Amino acid sequence: MQCVLCVQVIYIIEDFYYLRALNSTFYPYRLFMARKKIIKSGSSVQYKIIIYLILILFGYLVYKCGGSRVSVAEKIDKLEIPVTQGLPERTIVREGYTLSYNPQRLIPNWVAYELTSLETQGDEPRGEHFKKDPEISGLQAEVSDYRNSGWDKGHMAPAADMKWSERAMDDCFYLTNICPQDHKLNTGTWKKLEERCREYARYFGTVYIVCGPVVENNRYGTIGDNGVMVPDGFFKVILAPYYGEYKGVGFLFENKKGGKKIVEHAATIDEVERVTGIDFFPSLPDDVEDVVEAEIEKSVWNL
């Protein structure tokens, strides 16, 4: 039995050293995998308890000895809010997100929100009814514009990220938070990225997300009597606190069926800024922003 214990401890230590080598913060995932090894073993209850305690202690020590990144990144208020450049906009602040509405295109320029680990655990039922936005007095999209158009009503701030509040859930069904989106993209890779963002929120504690349409040549024209513009593609950028600093990643999609893997759409935030003309995370100190937006550390994002 002692041998079984020793082998389990060695496996656990290997797990954490491998994790450290990847420079990753995905401790909960590796903890889960280590637990599975324990459960599959033939150890007695007493030895399983000992292994759990060793696992927790070792994980804590690795975390505390991780170097200069151990401290928590400084909290910056409204960090997720970008700066729109050269586009008409009306900014609307909701309980769960902030959006920049484009009154000419009748779709958002961007939608931004902070998502925390706690918020991913909400149990508010998904809403059912898309509707016009009472904050907009002029022309705006209507449900009838999407009917028989061949395009999905694609959420920017997704309903599954708003399950922590009845009001937030209700707000995300306003058509100002919606874009005409290819069905296979909406239910495929875009949905996978939304799910991954919730995983990131649970792992990092907090993530800052900005997403929206990409309009370049307007190859798909408009839909409906109101002339709702169909985007050429979509973007999403994510920022997370990471051992006392910040890490960021971007994604770009064409408005059609996406690749099988999320990594196929990964881009630096600088690249997304060049495509959209939007300045992301301008509240970061310039020296931090320059580094965060110029690189992707795939191991950090489990890509």
Rosetta silent file (secondary structure, phi, psi, omega in degrees, C-alpha in Angstrom):
SEQUENCE: MQCVLCVQVIYIIEDFYYLRALNSTFYPYRLFMARKKIIKSGSSVQYKIIIYLILILFGYLVYKCGGSRVSVAEKIDKLEIPVTQGLPERTIVREGYTLSYNPQRLIPNWVAYELTSLETQGDEPRGEHFKKDPEISGLQAEVSDYRNSGWDKGHMAPAADMKWSERAMDDCFYLTNICPQDHKLNTGTWKKLEERCREYARYFGTVYIVCGPVVENNRYGTIGDNGVMVPDGFFKVILAPYYGEYKGVGFLFENKKGGKKIVEHAATIDEVERVTGIDFFPSLPDDVEDVVEAEIEKSVWNL
SCORE:     score description
SCORE:     0.000 S_00000001
   1 L     0.000  -37.821  177.877    0.000    0.000    0.000 S_00000001
   2 H   -61.458  -35.120  179.134    2.900    2.317    0.781 S_00000001
   3 H   -64.773  -41.064  178.001    4.185    1.712   -2.741 S_00000001
   4 H   -59.685  -43.555  178.819    0.827    2.732   -4.183 S_00000001
   5 H   -59.948  -46.975 -179.375    0.994    5.945   -2.172 S_00000001
   6 H   -60.776  -43.032  179.883    4.516    6.712   -3.383 S_00000001
   7 H   -62.893  -42.030 -179.781    3.564    6.112   -7.010 S_00000001
   8 H   -63.724  -43.085  179.560    0.525    8.379   -6.699 S_00000001
   9 H   -62.306  -42.152  178.395    2.585   11.161   -5.145 S_00000001
  10 H   -60.938  -43.394  178.019    5.169   10.871   -7.926 S_00000001
  11 H   -59.329  -44.446 -177.991    2.394   11.113  -10.533 S_00000001
  12 H   -63.499  -44.836  178.845    1.001   14.206   -8.843 S_00000001
  13 H   -61.879  -41.892  177.080    4.422   15.880   -8.649 S_00000001
  14 H   -59.866  -41.943  178.914    5.020   15.086  -12.330 S_00000001
  15 H   -56.161  -49.024 -174.400    1.650   16.657  -13.148 S_00000001
  16 H   -72.577  -34.505  176.368    2.513   19.906  -11.416 S_00000001
  17 H   -68.981  -36.600  175.896    6.034   20.131  -12.806 S_00000001
  18 H   -63.758  -42.060  178.078    4.689   19.525  -16.288 S_00000001
  19 H   -61.182  -44.414 -179.824    2.150   22.239  -15.676 S_00000001
  20 H   -62.381  -39.042 -179.028    4.864   24.621  -14.453 S_00000001
  21 H   -63.715  -32.916  177.930    6.950   23.881  -17.527 S_00000001
  22 L   -78.145   -8.223 -178.374    4.036   24.954  -19.689 S_00000001
  23 L    58.233   42.561 -174.351    3.836   28.164  -17.658 S_00000001
  24 L  -109.664  153.985  177.340    0.093   27.599  -17.366 S_00000001
  25 L  -103.162   15.510 -174.183   -2.441   28.592  -14.716 S_00000001
  26 L   -84.519   53.782  179.065   -4.783   25.685  -15.349 S_00000001
  27 H   -62.518  -41.706 -179.174   -4.306   24.195  -11.874 S_00000001
  28 H   -57.867  -38.604  179.922   -7.983   23.213  -11.449 S_00000001
  29 H   -65.666  -46.102 -179.348   -7.849   21.058  -14.572 S_00000001
  30 H   -67.821  -34.408  175.739   -4.664   19.316  -13.516 S_00000001
  31 H   -61.447  -42.938  178.297   -6.035   18.869  -10.002 S_00000001
  32 H   -60.886  -43.750 -179.710   -9.066   17.173  -11.501 S_00000001
  33 H   -65.171  -38.487  178.230   -6.866   14.856  -13.545 S_00000001
  34 H   -64.993  -38.046  177.874   -4.786   13.976  -10.490 S_00000001
  35 H   -62.526  -39.096  179.354   -7.962   13.171   -8.585 S_00000001
  36 H   -61.177  -37.633  177.994   -9.032   10.811  -11.350 S_00000001
  37 H   -62.679  -40.586 -179.929   -5.781    8.909  -10.908 S_00000001
  38 H   -64.536  -45.334 -177.796   -6.475    8.555   -7.198 S_00000001
  39 H   -61.934  -38.116 -178.320  -10.032    7.359   -7.741 S_00000001
  40 H   -73.807  -18.215 -177.430   -8.890    4.733  -10.264 S_00000001
  41 L   -76.794  168.920  179.759   -6.257    3.380   -7.874 S_00000001
  42 L   -96.278   21.506 -175.882   -6.879    0.643   -5.349 S_00000001
  43 L   -67.705  152.210  175.422   -5.792    2.772   -2.372 S_00000001
  44 L   -73.137  168.839 -179.355   -7.677    2.666    0.889 S_00000001
  45 H   -60.029  -40.781 -178.170   -9.713    5.642    2.084 S_00000001
  46 H   -62.240  -43.538 -179.502   -6.957    6.651    4.516 S_00000001
  47 H   -69.807  -33.933  176.636   -4.301    6.732    1.815 S_00000001
  48 H   -63.273  -40.370  178.238   -6.582    8.635   -0.543 S_00000001
  49 H   -62.680  -43.566  178.743   -7.025   11.302    2.127 S_00000001
  50 H   -60.559  -43.072 -179.538   -3.247   11.505    2.584 S_00000001
  51 H   -63.411  -42.652  178.218   -2.746   11.856   -1.166 S_00000001
  52 H   -58.611  -45.417 -179.195   -5.341   14.637   -1.354 S_00000001
  53 H   -63.057  -42.494  177.790   -3.592   16.541    1.426 S_00000001
  54 H   -63.441  -41.832  178.935   -0.210   16.146   -0.246 S_00000001
  55 H   -59.246  -47.972 -178.607   -1.722   17.239   -3.548 S_00000001
  56 H   -64.051  -44.663 -179.577   -3.233   20.374   -2.056 S_00000001
  57 H   -63.194  -45.121 -178.261   -0.037   21.245   -0.171 S_00000001
  58 H   -65.415  -42.877  177.622    2.188   20.692   -3.188 S_00000001
  59 H   -60.102  -40.424  178.952   -0.077   22.694   -5.471 S_00000001
  60 H   -64.185  -43.739 -179.529   -0.068   25.563   -2.997 S_00000001
  61 H   -64.101  -41.774  178.007    3.732   25.523   -2.746 S_00000001
  62 H   -62.184  -41.881 -179.683    4.156   25.487   -6.524 S_00000001
  63 H   -63.721  -45.648 -176.975    1.726   28.385   -6.822 S_00000001
  64 H   -70.943  -23.777 -178.720    3.446   30.432   -4.111 S_00000001
  65 L   -98.483   18.420 -173.440    6.903   29.774   -5.567 S_00000001
  66 L   -76.012    2.721  177.077    5.900   30.714   -9.079 S_00000001
  67 L    96.852 -151.715 -172.094    8.111   33.787   -9.191 S_00000001
  68 L   -72.466   -8.732 -175.204    7.176   37.387   -9.857 S_00000001
  69 L   -92.455    6.909 -173.681    3.733   36.545  -11.234 S_00000001
  70 L   -71.010  -36.376 -177.417    2.231   35.384   -7.944 S_00000001
  71 L   -67.221  155.110 -177.952    0.689   38.702   -6.914 S_00000001
  72 L   -77.491  137.128  178.720   -2.734   39.629   -8.202 S_00000001
  73 L   -61.241  141.608 -178.474   -2.850   42.035  -11.147 S_00000001
  74 L   -60.417  131.612 -179.667   -3.929   45.520  -10.156 S_00000001
  75 L   -72.576  127.675  178.509   -7.667   46.009  -10.597 S_00000001
  76 L  -118.851  122.138 -176.686   -8.484   48.612  -13.243 S_00000001
  77 L   -65.408  136.989  177.716  -12.048   49.903  -13.385 S_00000001
  78 L    55.294   37.798 -177.352  -13.906   49.379  -16.672 S_00000001
  79 L   -60.436  -28.802 -174.914  -10.857   47.689  -18.137 S_00000001
  80 L   -76.438  -14.949 -172.681  -12.952   45.966  -20.804 S_00000001
  81 L   -76.542  118.940  178.674  -14.241   49.182  -22.431 S_00000001
  82 L   -88.168 -179.557  176.345  -12.504   49.899  -25.783 S_00000001
  83 E  -115.354  121.926  178.291  -12.293   53.104  -27.783 S_00000001
  84 L   -81.526  133.446 -177.305  -14.228   53.265  -31.043 S_00000001
  85 L  -122.169  116.526  173.720  -12.371   55.092  -33.795 S_00000001
  86 L    76.523   15.727  178.945  -14.096   56.615  -36.826 S_00000001
  87 L  -122.418  140.566  174.521  -17.441   54.832  -36.411 S_00000001
  88 L   -65.428  142.659 -178.222  -20.815   56.312  -35.449 S_00000001
  89 L  -154.434  155.103  168.479  -21.905   55.018  -32.087 S_00000001
  90 E  -131.203  116.567 -177.357  -24.347   55.214  -29.234 S_00000001
  91 E   -85.157  130.104  179.984  -22.989   53.724  -26.019 S_00000001
  92 E  -125.346  126.933 -179.910  -25.467   51.761  -23.898 S_00000001
  93 E  -103.456  122.048  178.145  -24.621   50.448  -20.438 S_00000001
  94 L  -109.806  176.064  177.335  -26.500   47.355  -19.271 S_00000001
  95 L   -65.107  -38.640 -174.765  -26.314   45.328  -16.080 S_00000001
  96 L  -104.346  -10.868 -176.816  -24.253   42.606  -17.716 S_00000001
  97 L  -163.331  166.021  172.899  -22.458   44.379  -20.559 S_00000001
  98 E  -120.990  140.964  179.053  -21.727   47.645  -22.340 S_00000001
  99 E  -133.845  153.414  171.998  -22.220   48.074  -26.080 S_00000001
 100 E  -107.892  111.111 -176.261  -21.431   50.540  -28.809 S_00000001
 101 E   -93.935  133.166  178.432  -24.422   50.628  -31.172 S_00000001
 102 E   -98.981  107.704 -175.153  -23.957   51.665  -34.796 S_00000001
 103 L   -71.012  -11.680  176.865  -27.120   53.513  -35.935 S_00000001
 104 L   -89.726  -40.967 -179.128  -26.147   53.193  -39.606 S_00000001
 105 L   -86.521  -20.364 -178.225  -25.425   49.468  -39.655 S_00000001
 106 L    64.774   28.273  173.708  -28.115   48.613  -37.043 S_00000001
 107 E  -138.779  165.419  178.473  -25.691   46.251  -35.310 S_00000001
 108 E   -73.637  152.197  167.322  -23.180   46.858  -32.509 S_00000001
 109 E   -77.229  -38.962  177.046  -19.652   48.068  -33.159 S_00000001
 110 E  -161.910  158.889  172.967  -18.624   46.083  -30.087 S_00000001
 111 E  -131.432  129.826 -174.752  -19.981   44.529  -26.913 S_00000001
 112 E  -129.173  143.265  177.324  -17.788   44.424  -23.800 S_00000001
 113 E  -162.072  157.474  172.657  -18.156   42.795  -20.397 S_00000001
 114 E   -97.820  135.170  178.463  -16.313   41.354  -17.433 S_00000001
 115 E  -123.943  123.804 -178.786  -17.029   37.702  -16.659 S_00000001
 116 E  -105.304  164.185  177.920  -16.143   36.239  -13.269 S_00000001
 117 L   -58.987  -41.632 -179.431  -15.908   32.671  -12.056 S_00000001
 118 L   -63.022  -39.033 -178.247  -18.913   33.211   -9.798 S_00000001
 119 H   -66.717  -25.440  178.987  -21.026   34.509  -12.675 S_00000001
 120 H   -72.679  -10.132 -176.897  -20.449   31.315  -14.667 S_00000001
 121 H   -97.683    8.675 -179.269  -22.266   29.390  -11.945 S_00000001
 122 L   -65.515  159.885 -178.756  -25.613   31.156  -12.400 S_00000001
 123 L  -128.395   20.045  177.787  -28.805   29.190  -12.959 S_00000001
 124 L   -65.484  129.866  179.907  -31.088   31.770  -14.541 S_00000001
 125 L   -61.654  147.734  178.537  -33.097   30.089  -17.352 S_00000001
 126 L   -63.319  139.159  175.489  -32.243   31.105  -20.892 S_00000001
 127 L   -69.589  168.219 -175.933  -34.465   33.799  -22.354 S_00000001
 128 L  -125.100  -21.853 -168.103  -36.662   33.067  -25.330 S_00000001
 129 L  -117.036  116.727  170.617  -37.719   36.326  -26.932 S_00000001
 130 L   -75.538  149.135 -174.390  -35.586   38.671  -29.023 S_00000001
 131 E  -156.842  162.849  176.271  -36.846   42.244  -28.960 S_00000001
 132 L   -69.068  154.365 -177.660  -36.238   45.841  -29.935 S_00000001
 133 L   -91.606  118.949 -179.099  -34.098   47.969  -27.656 S_00000001
 134 L   -67.032  -14.830  178.825  -36.088   50.648  -25.768 S_00000001
 135 L   -76.265  -15.741 -177.705  -32.910   52.746  -25.457 S_00000001
 136 L  -101.605  119.718 -178.429  -32.902   53.340  -29.231 S_00000001
 137 L   -92.076  -23.034 -178.767  -35.405   55.912  -30.461 S_00000001
 138 L   -92.173 -157.025 -179.708  -34.453   55.835  -34.123 S_00000001
 139 L   -62.567  137.332  176.400  -34.260   53.086  -36.725 S_00000001
 140 L  -153.915  167.953 -179.610  -33.191   49.695  -35.396 S_00000001
 141 L   -66.868  151.589  173.817  -33.377   46.014  -36.236 S_00000001
 142 L  -128.186  160.566  179.912  -36.579   44.058  -35.720 S_00000001
 143 H   -57.306  -35.901 -178.433  -37.221   40.345  -35.428 S_00000001
 144 H   -62.696  -26.662  178.605  -38.966   40.456  -38.805 S_00000001
 145 H   -63.528  -30.766 -177.609  -35.682   41.523  -40.460 S_00000001
 146 H   -87.223  -19.749 -174.811  -34.187   38.143  -39.590 S_00000001
 147 L   -62.825  125.854  179.683  -37.188   36.062  -40.594 S_00000001
 148 L    58.554   25.725 -178.337  -36.400   33.867  -43.637 S_00000001
 149 L   -86.944  -19.332 -174.625  -33.137   35.768  -44.126 S_00000001
 150 L    87.940    1.500 -179.366  -30.912   32.706  -43.964 S_00000001
 151 L  -119.271  142.948  174.584  -28.968   34.211  -41.037 S_00000001
 152 E   -75.935  157.824  168.664  -29.072   33.385  -37.331 S_00000001
 153 E   -86.779   94.236 -172.951  -29.665   35.987  -34.648 S_00000001
 154 E   -89.893  119.458  176.413  -26.156   35.709  -33.227 S_00000001
 155 E   -65.824  142.239  167.239  -25.547   36.940  -29.684 S_00000001
 156 L   -90.918  -62.650  167.839  -22.449   38.991  -29.023 S_00000001
 157 L   -82.313  109.340 -171.498  -22.750   38.868  -25.218 S_00000001
 158 L   -73.310  151.320 -179.814  -24.048   35.278  -25.023 S_00000001
 159 H   -59.245  -37.175 -177.112  -27.026   34.247  -22.923 S_00000001
 160 H   -66.896  -17.474  175.817  -24.976   31.575  -21.157 S_00000001
 161 H   -88.229   -5.033 -175.568  -22.689   34.312  -19.772 S_00000001
 162 L  -113.325   16.875 -175.612  -25.680   36.161  -18.294 S_00000001
 163 L   -73.725   -2.983 -178.668  -27.174   33.344  -16.211 S_00000001
 164 L   -83.754   -8.094 -175.514  -26.166   35.105  -12.995 S_00000001
 165 L  -152.625  134.933  176.582  -28.983   37.691  -13.230 S_00000001
 166 H   -62.507  -41.638 -179.562  -32.544   37.779  -14.505 S_00000001
 167 H   -65.971  -44.565  179.808  -32.048   41.341  -15.691 S_00000001
 168 H   -62.226  -40.855  178.168  -28.760   40.557  -17.447 S_00000001
 169 H   -62.235  -45.202 -179.363  -30.376   37.582  -19.188 S_00000001
 170 H   -63.077  -42.265 -176.992  -33.306   39.697  -20.331 S_00000001
 171 H   -64.182  -33.055 -173.772  -31.031   42.484  -21.579 S_00000001
 172 L   -73.632   -4.876  176.871  -28.903   40.218  -23.754 S_00000001
 173 L   -96.377    4.327  170.580  -31.910   39.476  -25.984 S_00000001
 174 E   -67.395  141.221 -175.850  -32.182   43.078  -27.183 S_00000001
 175 H   -68.637  -11.153  173.777  -31.461   43.148  -30.901 S_00000001
 176 H   -71.908  -14.260  177.390  -28.731   45.737  -30.327 S_00000001
 177 H   -99.952   12.332 -171.258  -26.692   42.813  -28.914 S_00000001
 178 E  -123.006  146.621  173.150  -27.344   40.701  -32.002 S_00000001
 179 E  -132.796  149.201  170.284  -25.754   40.354  -35.456 S_00000001
 180 E   -62.281  121.711 -173.716  -26.745   38.330  -38.543 S_00000001
 181 E  -134.978  140.901  177.359  -24.504   35.281  -38.208 S_00000001
 182 L   -57.598  135.541 -175.330  -23.939   32.139  -40.243 S_00000001
 183 H   -60.801  -43.376 -177.027  -25.765   29.229  -38.603 S_00000001
 184 H   -68.984  -31.195  174.851  -22.801   26.837  -38.732 S_00000001
 185 H   -71.480  -45.161 -177.689  -20.522   29.440  -37.188 S_00000001
 186 H   -59.291  -39.430 -177.338  -23.090   30.355  -34.523 S_00000001
 187 L   -99.010    0.380 -177.042  -23.564   26.745  -33.453 S_00000001
 188 L  -112.399 -111.202 -172.170  -19.985   25.656  -34.157 S_00000001
 189 H   -65.800  -35.035  177.953  -16.642   27.308  -33.492 S_00000001
 190 H   -62.387  -43.009  177.595  -18.128   30.575  -32.208 S_00000001
 191 H   -64.696  -39.849  178.234  -20.117   28.616  -29.622 S_00000001
 192 H   -60.892  -39.115  179.333  -16.995   26.621  -28.697 S_00000001
 193 H   -68.098  -38.189  175.619  -15.143   29.872  -28.057 S_00000001
 194 H   -59.551  -43.571  178.171  -17.995   31.120  -25.861 S_00000001
 195 H   -64.174  -39.882  179.147  -17.740   27.920  -23.833 S_00000001
 196 H   -63.929  -37.148  178.881  -13.972   28.298  -23.636 S_00000001
 197 H   -61.490  -37.205  177.178  -14.404   31.844  -22.298 S_00000001
 198 H   -68.279  -35.236  174.321  -16.445   30.483  -19.405 S_00000001
 199 H   -63.755  -43.310  178.101  -13.669   27.991  -18.721 S_00000001
 200 H   -59.161  -43.800 -179.554  -11.180   30.862  -18.741 S_00000001
 201 H   -60.256  -39.906  179.183  -13.328   32.791  -16.239 S_00000001
 202 H   -69.242  -37.301 -177.550  -13.367   29.794  -13.902 S_00000001
 203 H   -77.331  -44.527 -176.519   -9.618   29.235  -14.218 S_00000001
 204 H   -88.054  -17.516 -176.955   -8.410   32.833  -14.065 S_00000001
 205 L    95.899  -41.385  179.240  -11.131   34.125  -11.750 S_00000001
 206 E  -150.926  139.237  169.863  -11.979   37.025  -14.081 S_00000001
 207 E  -132.395  151.777  177.475  -11.749   37.660  -17.800 S_00000001
 208 E  -113.026  123.945 -170.718  -12.454   40.793  -19.818 S_00000001
 209 E  -123.252  134.662  170.958  -14.151   40.161  -23.149 S_00000001
 210 E  -130.769  130.355  179.137  -14.853   42.386  -26.146 S_00000001
 211 E  -143.949  167.329 -179.802  -16.517   41.006  -29.262 S_00000001
 212 E   167.922 -172.526 -177.946  -18.405   42.204  -32.279 S_00000001
 213 E   -85.273  154.500  169.767  -18.722   42.245  -36.057 S_00000001
 214 E  -110.567  122.528  178.888  -16.042   42.798  -38.670 S_00000001
 215 L  -119.755  116.179  179.791  -17.237   44.894  -41.612 S_00000001
 216 L  -118.466  -75.700 -177.862  -14.855   45.243  -44.534 S_00000001
 217 L  -100.449   -3.360 -175.733  -16.403   44.903  -48.016 S_00000001
 218 L    50.307   48.570 -175.385  -19.973   44.249  -46.855 S_00000001
 219 L   -64.493  -22.439 -176.261  -20.016   41.266  -49.227 S_00000001
 220 L   -99.616   -0.442  175.952  -23.292   39.947  -47.763 S_00000001
 221 L    69.704 -142.911 -177.980  -25.271   43.181  -47.992 S_00000001
 222 E  -129.685  168.209  177.105  -28.204   43.779  -45.662 S_00000001
 223 E  -128.449  154.229  172.787  -31.335   41.954  -44.530 S_00000001
 224 L    76.252  170.345  179.288  -34.919   42.965  -43.858 S_00000001
 225 L   -66.086  -26.046 -178.079  -36.939   46.071  -44.526 S_00000001
 226 L   -87.543   -9.110  176.779  -34.793   48.042  -42.109 S_00000001
 227 L    73.230   53.272  178.195  -31.520   47.153  -43.857 S_00000001
 228 E   -76.059  123.467 -176.177  -29.598   45.384  -41.081 S_00000001
 229 E   -70.483  136.973  175.502  -26.002   44.990  -42.196 S_00000001
 230 L   -95.027  119.891 -177.048  -24.613   41.456  -42.401 S_00000001
 231 L   -66.115  154.059  172.545  -21.009   41.387  -41.111 S_00000001
 232 L   -76.886  -24.838 -178.966  -18.134   39.953  -43.136 S_00000001
 233 E  -169.805 -166.096 -178.802  -16.839   38.318  -39.977 S_00000001
 234 E  -143.761  157.186  176.601  -16.501   38.550  -36.214 S_00000001
 235 E  -130.944  158.177  169.565  -13.841   39.227  -33.604 S_00000001
 236 E  -150.223  132.287  174.636  -13.319   38.452  -29.951 S_00000001
 237 E  -123.421  144.208 -175.003  -10.515   39.621  -27.678 S_00000001
 238 E  -133.138  137.418  177.157   -9.908   38.357  -24.146 S_00000001
 239 E  -127.126  139.582 -179.962   -7.776   39.704  -21.323 S_00000001
 240 E  -141.400  143.676  172.179   -7.043   37.898  -18.053 S_00000001
 241 E   -69.942  135.815 -173.209   -5.002   38.604  -14.905 S_00000001
 242 E  -143.308   99.555  176.373   -2.064   36.226  -14.812 S_00000001
 243 L    52.027   48.821  175.943    0.339   36.038  -11.862 S_00000001
 244 L    87.962   -2.403  176.096    0.458   39.760  -11.233 S_00000001
 245 E  -134.244 -166.456  179.288    0.336   40.796  -14.875 S_00000001
 246 E  -123.985  149.188  173.600   -2.061   40.473  -17.792 S_00000001
 247 E  -128.610  145.737 -178.268   -2.250   38.148  -20.775 S_00000001
 248 E  -135.983  158.730  177.170   -4.367   38.643  -23.871 S_00000001
 249 E  -152.681  150.513  178.206   -5.513   36.801  -26.952 S_00000001
 250 E  -125.453  164.151  177.992   -7.666   37.608  -29.969 S_00000001
 251 E  -143.164  141.905  177.564   -9.753   35.653  -32.453 S_00000001
 252 E  -129.131  134.882 -179.584  -10.982   36.430  -35.970 S_00000001
 253 E  -130.674  142.531  165.329  -13.716   34.591  -37.864 S_00000001
 254 E   -80.605  157.403 -177.970  -15.252   34.900  -41.295 S_00000001
 255 L   -82.734   64.389  177.727  -19.047   34.892  -41.301 S_00000001
 256 L  -159.892  178.412 -178.862  -19.235   31.279  -42.413 S_00000001
 257 L   -52.360  128.828 -177.308  -18.539   27.840  -41.011 S_00000001
 258 L   -87.084  177.366  176.486  -15.384   28.068  -38.917 S_00000001
 259 L   -68.028  167.149 -178.326  -12.473   25.707  -38.514 S_00000001
 260 L   -71.947  -27.695 -176.266  -12.729   22.651  -36.313 S_00000001
 261 L  -116.702  140.526 -179.897  -10.300   24.044  -33.756 S_00000001
 262 H   -59.665  -36.404 -176.000  -10.424   27.386  -31.985 S_00000001
 263 H   -60.221  -25.070  178.703   -6.681   27.836  -32.392 S_00000001
 264 H   -62.775  -19.743 -177.179   -7.172   28.148  -36.162 S_00000001
 265 H  -107.905    3.403 -177.424   -8.789   31.532  -35.502 S_00000001
 266 E   -68.240  144.045  179.140   -6.339   32.834  -32.895 S_00000001
 267 E  -151.621  160.611  172.360   -4.694   36.209  -33.507 S_00000001
 268 L   -72.211  158.545  176.599   -2.868   38.839  -31.521 S_00000001
 269 H   -65.311  -32.695  175.265   -4.955   41.696  -30.202 S_00000001
 270 H   -58.216  -42.593  179.010   -2.850   44.002  -32.383 S_00000001
 271 H   -62.212  -42.697  179.740   -4.057   42.070  -35.437 S_00000001
 272 H   -65.158  -37.110  177.545   -7.673   42.421  -34.357 S_00000001
 273 H   -63.721  -39.784  179.417   -7.160   46.153  -33.839 S_00000001
 274 H   -64.766  -36.656 -178.824   -5.795   46.502  -37.374 S_00000001
 275 H   -74.571  -38.380 -172.678   -8.833   44.719  -38.817 S_00000001
 276 H   -97.680  -23.615 -174.609  -11.476   46.535  -36.742 S_00000001
 277 L    75.208   13.747 -179.736   -9.948   49.947  -36.102 S_00000001
 278 L  -101.569  139.223  178.162  -10.932   49.608  -32.423 S_00000001
 279 E   -94.633  109.601 -176.931   -8.486   50.345  -29.590 S_00000001
 280 L   -90.987  144.912  175.518   -8.827   47.539  -27.036 S_00000001
 281 L    50.597   49.669 -177.794   -7.962   47.789  -23.339 S_00000001
 282 L   -69.134  -13.585  179.780   -6.803   51.429  -23.524 S_00000001
 283 L   -77.410  -13.870  175.925   -6.878   51.679  -19.700 S_00000001
 284 L   -67.424  146.387  171.542   -3.812   49.462  -19.424 S_00000001
 285 L   -55.463  143.619 -173.557   -0.493   51.294  -18.979 S_00000001
 286 H   -56.067  -40.422 -177.838    1.033   51.777  -22.422 S_00000001
 287 H   -68.042  -34.285  177.055    4.056   49.588  -21.745 S_00000001
 288 H   -71.478  -45.678 -179.151    1.813   46.754  -20.521 S_00000001
 289 H   -59.162  -41.898 -178.777   -0.653   47.176  -23.382 S_00000001
 290 H   -58.702  -42.899 -178.492    2.122   47.035  -25.976 S_00000001
 291 H   -73.244  -47.376 -176.333    3.349   43.661  -24.722 S_00000001
 292 H   -59.304  -39.880 -172.567   -0.069   42.119  -24.045 S_00000001
 293 H   -87.459   -7.927 -176.634   -1.445   42.975  -27.468 S_00000001
 294 H   -97.834   -8.338 -172.883    1.604   41.942  -29.492 S_00000001
 295 L  -137.254  159.018  170.934    1.871   38.317  -28.417 S_00000001
 296 L  -127.995  121.113  172.445   -0.068   35.109  -27.829 S_00000001
 297 L   -98.939   97.733 -171.924    1.166   32.607  -25.281 S_00000001
 298 L   -61.422  -31.454 -179.980   -0.766   29.567  -26.428 S_00000001
 299 L   -66.831  -32.509  177.997    0.045   27.551  -23.323 S_00000001
 300 L   -63.555  -37.462 -175.482   -1.602   30.211  -21.150 S_00000001
 301 L   -98.216    7.302  177.784   -4.824   29.895  -23.148 S_00000001
 302 L    56.617   42.697 -178.618   -4.660   26.113  -23.536 S_00000001
 303 L   -98.704    0.000    0.000   -4.612   26.435  -27.337 S_00000001
